[in-house]
Amino acid sequence: MDLFQKCRDYMEPTLAKQAGYYPYFQVIDSESDSKVSIGGRDLVMLGSNNYLGLTTHPHVRERAAWALEKFGPSCTGSRLLNGNFNIHEELEERLAAFVGKEATLVFSTGFQTNLGTISALIGRHDTVVIDKDDHASIYDGCKLSYGKTVRYEHNDMASLRKVLESTPDNGGGVMVVTDGVFSMEGDIAPLPEMIALCKEFGARLMVDDAHASGVLGPRGEGTSAHFGVTDDVDLMMGTFSKSFASLGGFIAGDADVIDYIRHNSRPFIFSAAMAPASVGACLGALDVMETEPEHRENLWKTVQRMQSEYRRMGFDTGTSETPVIPIILGDEMLVYAFWRNLLDEGVFVNPVRPPAVPAGRALLRTSYMATHTEEQMDFVLSAFEKIGHKLGVLS
């Protein structure tokens, strides 16, 4: 059979477009903020991870422009060879101090950070234990490693204990990897309980803080700081494409561990270094996080209001505790119908179906920013209530 035949037979996107229910690759022709322009229409953006709203912050843009002007648009090579600029090391030093670890290493993308960290550390005789709802990059990092991968039920500490108890001693080590904030339903990993289990069974713990960086913790340091357990978490991973208003990722931990990853991570060694403008934006975002707490404060005011209002109306928002608030509808076609109606009303959300969520748990993923206004949230709530009644979701 021709290798490309499966491509020609792949009709799902075409059929969805013909039916008017294709939600992906929407063309945005404005900056990324609480309001975006699509097809000449303004929509309230509830599909972004721009939690602190820093994509429009003047200082972040100034730092990005400064880095572009001073260092140019590209490093043209890997950090290992010719692409290691002084601003990369400045960012790493500042991030380590910010999250409370000895050292950090920055990667060109967040996805690459998980690939590069897990595959470098997990060898042939090692075991990596992951939450069933962990991000795809964690799954792929496990695939890229030579170790054994075992899953436990989502945020279920009895299940994690059972897995750790049954993990054979192959002469290697064990690392548990979890999202700090889970990206689809907005719930938080129970780190204190996980730490106790890891210590009991001699396992290391890595936390993916992609959706927690800038959001959780006293200054936005992440999930570990939120629980006050930073010293007990071995590795902290974060991304720059969300609260940091940039592109890239980092891993933070003990200096000797970070140095090992620096010299053994193939995704890091064989990729071009993070672009200067992206580094500059990250440095600017760090400046803002450290000196302007009002952005986090505004974000949480909006989150608390929206969580309360959705639940008051009767929507199922699961166990969300963060700026990611799911509207769980279950039926996939109902999700697409609700998405289409919201788009027509002027609200942009993300429809999510299996395998991104478990079967029977299809949902609308909504997420919130510090720059959302009261007027915008009034508009969103009115649209949700109207469509909820129209489609029979609300009684």
C-alpha positions in Angstrom: 0.0 0.0 0.0 1.1 3.6 -0.7 2.5 5.2 2.4 0.4 8.3 1.7 -2.9 6.5 1.2 -3.9 7.1 4.9 -3.4 10.8 4.3 -5.8 10.7 1.3 -8.3 8.7 3.4 -8.2 11.2 6.3 -11.5 13.0 5.9 -12.4 14.2 9.4 -11.2 17.8 9.0 -12.9 18.1 5.6 -16.2 16.8 6.9 -16.0 19.1 10.0 -15.4 22.1 7.8 -18.3 21.2 5.5 -20.6 20.9 8.5 -19.4 24.2 10.0 -17.9 22.7 13.1 -14.2 22.9 12.5 -12.7 24.8 15.4 -8.9 24.6 14.7 -6.4 26.9 13.1 -8.6 30.0 13.4 -6.7 32.9 11.8 -6.2 35.7 14.3 -5.2 39.1 12.7 -4.5 41.1 15.9 -2.2 40.9 18.9 -2.8 38.3 21.6 -4.8 39.9 24.4 -8.2 39.6 26.1 -9.8 40.6 22.8 -8.8 39.4 19.4 -9.9 39.9 15.8 -10.9 37.0 13.6 -12.3 37.6 10.1 -12.9 41.3 10.9 -14.9 40.5 14.1 -13.8 41.3 17.6 -14.1 38.4 20.0 -13.4 38.0 23.8 -10.5 35.6 24.0 -11.1 32.8 26.5 -8.7 30.3 24.7 -5.3 31.8 25.6 -2.7 30.9 28.2 -1.6 34.5 28.5 -2.6 34.4 32.2 -0.9 37.6 33.3 -1.7 39.5 30.1 1.9 40.4 29.6 1.9 40.1 25.8 0.8 43.7 25.8 2.9 45.0 28.7 5.2 47.8 27.5 8.2 46.7 29.6 8.0 43.1 28.2 7.9 44.5 24.6 10.7 46.9 25.3 13.0 44.1 26.6 12.2 42.0 23.6 12.9 44.9 21.2 16.2 45.6 23.0 17.3 42.0 22.7 16.4 41.9 19.0 18.3 45.1 18.4 21.4 44.1 20.3 21.7 40.4 19.4 19.7 40.0 16.2 16.9 37.7 15.3 18.7 34.3 15.8 21.6 32.7 17.6 22.1 30.5 14.4 23.3 27.5 16.4 23.0 25.4 19.6 24.0 26.6 23.0 26.6 23.8 23.1 28.6 25.3 20.2 28.0 28.8 19.0 24.6 30.0 20.3 25.3 30.5 24.0 24.7 34.3 24.6 25.1 36.1 27.8 21.4 36.8 28.1 20.7 33.0 28.1 22.8 32.7 31.2 21.4 35.8 32.8 17.9 34.4 32.3 19.0 31.0 33.8 20.5 32.7 36.9 17.4 34.9 37.5 15.0 32.0 37.0 16.9 29.8 39.5 16.7 32.6 42.1 13.0 33.2 41.3 11.9 29.6 41.7 14.3 28.8 44.6 16.6 26.2 42.9 20.3 26.0 42.5 20.3 26.1 38.7 18.1 26.2 35.6 18.5 25.4 31.9 16.5 27.0 29.2 15.2 25.2 26.1 13.8 26.6 22.9 10.3 25.3 23.6 8.4 23.9 26.6 7.6 20.7 24.7 11.3 20.2 24.1 12.1 20.8 27.8 10.1 17.7 28.8 11.4 15.7 25.9 15.0 16.7 26.8 14.8 16.3 30.5 13.0 13.0 30.8 15.0 11.3 28.0 18.3 12.5 29.4 17.6 11.2 32.9 15.6 8.0 32.4 17.9 5.2 31.2 17.4 1.6 30.3 17.1 0.3 33.9 15.1 3.3 35.2 11.3 3.7 35.6 9.3 6.9 35.0 5.8 7.0 36.7 3.3 9.5 35.2 -0.2 10.7 35.9 -2.7 9.5 33.2 -3.6 13.1 32.5 -0.1 14.4 32.1 0.7 16.6 29.1 1.6 15.0 25.8 5.2 16.3 26.0 5.7 14.2 29.2 4.3 11.1 27.4 6.6 11.7 24.4 9.6 12.3 26.7 9.0 8.9 28.2 8.8 7.4 24.7 12.1 9.0 23.8 13.8 7.5 26.9 15.0 3.9 27.2 13.3 3.3 30.5 10.0 1.7 31.6 6.9 3.9 31.8 4.0 3.2 34.2 0.9 5.3 34.7 -1.3 5.9 37.7 -4.9 7.2 38.0 -5.2 11.0 37.8 -4.3 12.6 41.1 -5.1 9.3 42.9 -2.5 8.8 45.7 -3.7 5.2 46.4 -3.1 4.4 42.7 0.4 6.0 42.9 1.2 4.1 46.0 0.2 0.8 44.3 2.3 1.6 41.3 5.4 2.5 43.4 4.9 -0.7 45.5 4.8 -2.8 42.4 7.7 -1.2 40.5 10.5 -3.8 40.3 14.1 -3.0 41.4 16.0 -3.3 38.1 19.1 -1.7 39.5 17.9 1.7 38.3 16.0 4.7 39.7 12.4 5.9 39.7 11.1 9.4 38.9 7.5 10.5 39.3 6.4 13.2 36.8 3.2 15.2 37.2 1.7 18.4 35.9 1.4 21.0 38.6 -1.7 22.5 37.1 -3.5 20.2 34.7 -4.0 22.0 31.4 -7.5 20.8 30.5 -9.4 20.8 33.8 -7.4 23.3 35.9 -7.0 21.1 38.9 -3.7 21.0 41.0 -1.5 18.0 41.8 -1.4 17.1 45.5 2.3 17.7 45.9 2.6 17.2 49.7 1.1 13.7 49.5 3.2 12.9 46.4 6.4 14.0 48.2 5.6 11.7 51.1 5.2 8.8 48.8 8.3 9.6 46.8 10.4 9.7 50.0 8.9 6.5 51.2 9.8 4.6 48.0 13.0 6.5 47.2 11.7 8.1 44.0 12.5 11.5 42.6 9.7 14.0 41.7 9.5 16.3 38.7 6.7 18.8 38.4 5.6 20.4 35.1 4.6 24.0 36.0 3.7 25.1 32.5 0.3 26.4 33.6 1.4 27.3 37.2 4.4 29.5 36.5 3.4 33.1 37.1 0.0 32.0 38.5 0.5 29.9 41.7 2.8 30.7 44.6 3.3 34.0 46.5 5.0 35.6 43.5 4.0 33.2 40.8 6.9 30.8 41.4 4.7 27.8 40.8 3.0 24.8 42.4 5.8 24.0 44.8 5.8 27.5 46.3 2.0 27.3 46.4 2.3 24.4 48.8 5.5 25.5 50.5 7.4 22.4 49.4 10.0 23.8 46.9 12.9 22.1 48.7 11.2 18.7 48.4 10.5 18.8 44.7 13.6 17.6 42.7 12.9 19.2 39.3 10.6 22.0 38.3 9.8 22.6 34.7 8.1 25.7 33.2 7.3 27.2 29.9 7.6 30.8 28.6 4.7 30.6 26.1 2.1 31.3 28.8 2.6 33.7 31.7 6.0 34.8 30.4 4.5 36.0 27.1 7.3 34.5 25.1 8.5 31.1 23.7 10.7 28.5 25.3 11.0 26.5 28.5 13.2 25.7 31.5 14.1 23.0 33.9 15.2 23.9 37.5 16.9 21.7 40.1 20.2 20.9 41.8 23.2 22.2 39.9 24.8 18.8 39.3 21.5 17.5 37.8 21.1 20.5 35.6 24.7 20.2 34.4 24.1 16.6 33.5 21.0 17.5 31.5 22.9 20.3 29.8 25.5 17.8 28.5 23.3 14.8 27.8 20.0 16.0 26.5 19.8 15.5 22.8 16.8 17.8 22.2 18.8 20.5 23.9 22.2 19.8 22.4 21.0 19.5 18.8 18.6 22.4 18.7 19.2 26.0 18.0 19.3 28.3 21.0 16.3 30.3 22.2 16.0 33.4 20.0 17.2 36.7 21.6 13.9 38.5 21.4 12.2 35.6 23.2 14.9 35.7 26.0 14.4 39.5 26.3 10.7 39.1 26.7 11.2 36.5 29.4 13.6 38.8 31.3 11.0 41.6 31.0 8.2 39.3 32.3 10.4 38.3 35.3 10.9 42.0 36.0 7.1 42.5 36.0 6.4 39.4 38.1 8.8 40.5 40.8 7.7 44.1 41.0 4.0 44.3 39.9 1.9 41.9 41.9 -1.3 43.6 40.8 -1.3 41.4 37.6 -1.7 38.2 39.6 -4.2 39.9 41.9 -6.4 41.0 39.0 -6.1 37.5 37.5 -7.4 35.8 40.6 -10.2 38.3 41.1 -11.5 37.3 37.6 -10.9 33.6 38.2 -12.9 33.6 41.5 -15.7 35.5 39.9 -16.0 33.3 36.9 -15.7 30.0 38.8 -18.5 31.2 41.2 -20.8 32.4 38.4 -20.5 29.3 36.2 -21.3 27.1 39.2 -24.2 29.3 40.2 -25.7 28.9 36.7 -25.4 25.2 36.9 -22.4 24.4 34.7 -20.1 21.5 35.6 -16.6 23.0 36.1 -15.1 19.9 37.7 -12.5 20.4 40.3 -10.8 23.5 38.8 -8.9 25.7 41.2 -7.0 27.8 38.7 -7.4 30.2 35.7 -8.2 27.1 33.6 -12.0 26.6 34.0 -13.6 23.7 32.1 -17.2 23.6 31.1 -17.7 19.9 31.1 -20.5 18.8 28.7 -19.6 15.2 28.0 -21.0 14.8 24.5 -18.6 15.8 21.7 -21.2 17.1 19.3 -22.8 19.2 22.1 -19.3 20.7 22.7 -18.9 21.6 19.1 -22.4 23.1 18.9 -21.8 25.2 22.0 -18.4 26.3 20.6 -20.0 27.3 17.3 -22.7 29.3 19.1 -20.2 31.0 21.3 -18.1 32.0 18.3 -21.2 33.5 16.6 -21.9 35.4 19.8 -18.3 36.8 19.9 -16.6 34.5 22.5 -13.5 32.4 21.6 -13.1 29.2 23.6 -11.3 25.9 23.0 -13.4 22.7 22.4 -11.6 19.6 23.8 -12.4 16.0 22.9 -10.8 12.7 23.6 -8.0 11.7 23.7 -7.1 15.1 25.2 -9.6 14.3 27.9 -11.1 10.9 28.9 -14.0 9.4 26.9 -17.3 10.9 27.9 -15.7 14.1 29.3 -15.6 16.4 26.3 -15.5 20.0 27.4 -15.0 23.7 26.6 -11.7 24.9 27.9 -11.9 28.5 29.1 -9.0 30.4 30.5 -8.6 33.9 32.0 -6.2 36.8 32.0 -5.3 39.6 34.2 -6.3 42.0 31.4 -9.9 40.7 31.1 -12.3 43.5 32.0 -15.5 43.4 34.1 -17.5 44.3 30.9 -15.9 41.5 29.0 -16.8 39.0 31.7 -20.4 40.3 31.9 -20.6 39.7 28.1 -19.1 36.2 28.4 -21.4 35.1 31.2 -24.5 36.4 29.3 -23.4 34.4 26.3 -22.9 31.2 28.2 -26.2 31.5 30.0 -28.1 32.2 26.8 -26.5 29.3 24.9 -26.7 27.0 27.9 -30.5 27.4 27.9 -30.7 27.3 24.1 -28.9 23.9 23.9 -30.6 22.4 27.0 -27.5 22.3 29.1 -29.1 24.6 31.7 -32.6 24.0 32.9 
